[in-house]
Amino acid sequence: MADKAPFDTDVITLTRFVLEQGRKAKGSTGEFSQLLYSLCTAIKAISSAVRKAGIAQLYGISGSTNVTGDQVKKLDVLSNDLMINMLKSSLTTCVLVTEENEEAIIVEPERRGKYVVCFDPLDGSSNIDCLASIGTIFAIYKRSSDTEPSEKDALLSGRNIVAAGYALYGSATMLVLADINGVNCFMLDPAIGEFILVNRDLKIKKKGNIYSLNEGYAKYSDAAVTEYVQKKKFPEDGTSPYGARYVGSMVADVHRTLVYGGIFLYPANTKSPKGKLRLLYECNPMAYIMERAGGMATTGTQAVLDIEPTNIHQRVPVVLGSPDDVQEYIDIFKKHFAK
C-alpha cells in the first residue's frame, strides 16, 4: 500500500487565493489584497486573544458602555484597537466605522487609501464570559469621491459593498469571505498560522428546517412573527416541524443558517420598533454574504441591501436565510402590514 502524505502539500491558503483572484481582476493595483491581508492579521490576533482570554484576565467588564448602549468587555476594547490599528497601517483605508466608536474614524492623510471599512470587532460579546462562539464582522466599500474623507463616505447602501465577511471564533477559527465571485470559507490552521480554503463557492440550501430567533421576546413580537413561528412549530401541511436553534451571537447563528439552511430572524418589535441590529456593520455584511450564497435578506418591506443609511449606527430589523423560508416570511409580513 502506498504511503499517504500526512498533510496536503498543495493547499490553497487565503494569501494564494487572493493573489489568484487579483491576477484575474483587470486594473488591479494590489491595494485591495493588501487590505485583506491586514484584516486577516487582525483576525488572527483576535483569535489568539480570545483563546487565552481567561489566562490573560481579559474576561469581564471594562467599566464603560459603547455608543449603542452595550456594556463593553475587555476583549471588545482589545479587538477594536487591533482592527483600527491594522486597517490604518495597511495604508488602504480612509474611513473606518466601528460599533465601539461614536463617530467615524478618518484616517490620517499620510496613511490614506481608497477603501471604507465598517466593522463590529467582536460580535456576541455577551457570550464572552461563558465561552460561547463570538466573531468579527466587516464590510468593505470603495470610496467614489475625491473630496476630503468624512463620515458621509460610509453612508452607502449595501449594494455598494466590494467585499464582506466574518470571522467565527468557535471550535476552530473560520473566515467567511464574500465578493462578486461568491462566498468562500477558510479555516485557520494554527500550526502554520494560515487560513486554508475549505469550502469554495458556498451556496445555501433553497429551504431549510431550522429557525433561529430569540423567543424570549415573544411578548413583544408582532403578528407576522408570531404567525410565522407558529407555522414552523405546527406545520399545516403535516410535515415535520422546524428545529429551533439560537446562540445569541449573530455570527454563530448566521453561520449555522448559511451552512445548514433555514432562517435567522431579528425583527422589530414593540420593545425595539426600529430593530436592534446595526445596519452598516452587522446587517449589511451578513445580507451581502447571504445574497452571494443564493439566499435572501429582508426587513419585511425591502431587501436589507437596498436601505439608504442615514446614520452610521442605524438599527434595522433583519430576516435572512434560505430563499424559500425568507419568502414565506415576507408573504406573511405583507399580509399583516399591507397598506
N, C-alpha and C positions, 0 to 999 in steps of 0.2 A: 504494500500500500504506500502510495506517495505521501511524503510528509506534507502536512498542511501548514502554511505560514501562520505564525502566531497572531499576526495582525496584517491588515491591508497595507501594502506599500505604495498604493496609488490613490490615497484618499483625496476627496475634494474638500479642501479647507475653505473657510469663508474668504480668506485672502485670495486664494486661487479663483474662487467663484466670481468675486468682484472684479478681479483682473480680466477674466474671460468676458464678463458682461461689458466691461468698459471698452474692451477692444472692439466689440461689435457696434458700440454706440458711435454715431457719426459726430465729429467735432468734440469728442471727449477731451477734457483738459486734465483729468485725474483729480480734480478738486472734490468731486462727489465721493470718489473712492477714499480719499484722504479723510473725509468727514466720517464715513462708515468705520474706518479703522479706529478713529479716535473714540467713536461711540462704543465700539467693541471693547476697547481698553477700559473705558469707564465701567462697562457692564461686568467685565472680568473682576475688576477691583471691588465692585459692589457685591458680586457673588462671593468673593473671598471674605469680605466683611460680614456678610450675612451668616456664613458658616462658622465663623468664630466669634459671633456677637456676644455669646454668653461669657466666654473666656475674657474677652476684651471689655466687658461691662458696658456693652452698647445697647442692652435692653433698657426699657423704662422710658419715662417721660423726660424731655429735656427742659421742661419748665415754661413752654410757650405754646401758642396756637398759631396755625398758619392762616393765610388770608381767607380760607374757606371755612374756618372755624374748627378744624380738626386739631386734636392735640398732637403736637409734633414729637415724634420719637427721636432718640439719639441717632438711630440708623437713617432716619429721614434726612436729618441735617447733613450727615456724612455723605449720603448718596447724592444729595442736591449739590454739595460742594464739588464732588467728583465729576458729576455731569457738566457743571458750569465750567470748571477749570479745563477739562479735557476738550470740550467743544470750543472754548475760546482759543486754546493753544493749537487747535487744528488749523487755524488761520483760514477757515472756510465759512464761518458764520458771521452774521451781522446783528441779528436779533434773536434773543432766547426768551421763551416764555416757560415758566415752571410753576407748578402748583404752590411751591413754597414761598414765592416772591410776589408781593402785591403788584408790582409794576414790571413791565418787560425790561429785560437787561439789554442795553445797547452796547455792543462790543466796541472796544477802543479802536480808533481809526487805523492804527498800525497793525491790528490783528484781524481786520475785517475780511470776510469773503462774501459770497453771493447767496448764502442759504439762511433761511429762518427755521429754527427748530423749536417745537413745542413739546414739552415732556412732563411726565409725572415720574419723578426719580424713584419713588418707592410706593407703589400702589398696594393697597391692602394692609397698611401699617397697623391697623387694629389687630391684625393676626400675628404681629411680630413676636410678642411675648409667649404665645402658645405654639410657636414653631410651625404654623400653617404656611402654605405657599404664598409668596408675595412676588412682586415683579416690578419691572420698569417699562413704561410705555412712551413711545415717541412718534412724532410726525415731522417730516422734512418738507419744506416748501422752498421754491426758488424765487428770490426777490426779483420783481419785474421793473421797478423804478430805479432811477439813478440819483434821486434826491437823498438827503440825509436820512439814514435809517431811523425809524420810530416805531412805536407800538402799533400803529396802523398797518404796518407791513405784515403783522401776524393775524390781522382780522380778515382772513381769507376763507372761503368755503372749502370743504374737504375735497372738492373736485380739482383743486389746485395742488393737491399733495403730489410730491415727486416719489416719495417712498415713506413707508410707515412700518412700525414693528413693535415687538415687545420681547422682553426677556422674562422668563419664568424661573424663579429660584425655588425649585421643589426637590424631588428625589434626585434630580440632576438639574443642571442649568441649560435651559433651552432658549435659543434665539429664533424668533419667527420674523422673517423679513419679507415685506410685500412691496412690489413695484409694478410697473406697467406690464411686466412679463409674467407675473403670477406670484404665488406665495411659496416660499422655501423655508425649511426648518433645519436648524443647525444645533448640534449638541456640543457642549463644551467638554473636551477631553482634558481633564486636569493634569494628566501625565505629560502632555506636550503643550498645554496652555493654548490650544487652538479650538475654534469652533469647526465641527465636522458636519458636512451636509448629510442629513439622514432621511430627508423627505423632500423630493423635488416636485414643484408644481402641485402642491396640495389642493385638493378640492373637497368641499364639504358635501355631505350627503344631501340629496334633494329633500328628504324628510327624515326626521329622527324619532326618538322615543323617550327623550329626556327633556324636562323643562327645569329652568333654573330661576328662582325668584325668592325674595325674602318674604315668606308668607306670614312673618310676624307683623307685617304692616297690613294684613287683610282688613283690619278695621278701617283703614284709610283708603282702601282701593276703590277705584271707580267701577261702574257696572260692566264695562268691557273686559277689564282684567278679571273680575270675578267670574264672568261667564266663560272666558277662555280657559281659566284654570279648572273650572268645573267640568268642562268638556274633556280636558286632559285626564282628569281623575275618573270620570264616569262617561266613557265614550258612548255616543248614541248609536254607533254602528256595530256595537258588540265586540270591537277589537280590544286588545289589551290596553290597560291604562298606561300613561306615561310614568316613568320613574321621576322622582324629584331629587335634585342634587343642588346644593348651594353652599359655597365655601365662605362667601363674603369678601373675597378678593377678586376684583374684576378680571385680572389676568388669568387666574386659575379657572374661574367659571367660563370665561370666553374661550380659553384654550381647550377645555374639555368639550365645549359645544362645537368648536371647529373640528376637532379630531373625531368625535363620536356622532356629531349631528344633533339636531334638536333646537332649542330656543332659549335665549337668555333675555330676561326682562328686568329692567329697572325703570318702570313707568312713573309718570307723575301721579300724585295722589293728593288728598286733602292736606296732608302734612307738608308735602313738598310740591306745590302746584306747578312749578316750573321744571320739575325733575330734580335729581340730586347729583348726577354725574356731570362732570365738566366737559364741554364741547371740544375745546381745542386740543387738550392733551389726554383725554380718555375716550370720548365717544367717536370723534373723527378718525383717530388712528385705527380703532377697532372696527369701525364701519368700513374703512378703506380695505383693511385686511379681509374682512368678511366678503365684501363685494368681489375682490380679486379672486377669492376662493370659490366664487359661484353662489354665495349666499346673499342675504339682504339685511339692511339695517334701516329702521324707521323710527319716527317719533309717534307714529299712528296716523299723522296727517301728511307727512312728507319724508323723503329719504334724508337721513342724517347728513349725508354729504352735500345736500342742496342748501343747507342752512347758511345764511349770511351772518356771521357773528357780529355782535355789537360791543362785546366786552371780552377781554381775554380770559376771564374766569366765569363766563356764562354757563349756566346749567341748562340741560335739556333732558327730556325723557328719552329712553332708548330701548328698543326691542330688536334683537338681531339673532341670526342663525340660519338654519336651513330654509330655502326659499318657500317651500310649501307650508312650513309651520308659521313663518312670519306673515305670509299672505293670508293665512287663516285668521291671524290676529288682526291684521289690517281690515279685513272684511267685517269682523265683529266690532271693531272700533268705529268704523264708518256707520254701521247700523245704529250704534248708540249715540254717536255725536254728529250725525248728518245735519247740515244746516237746514 
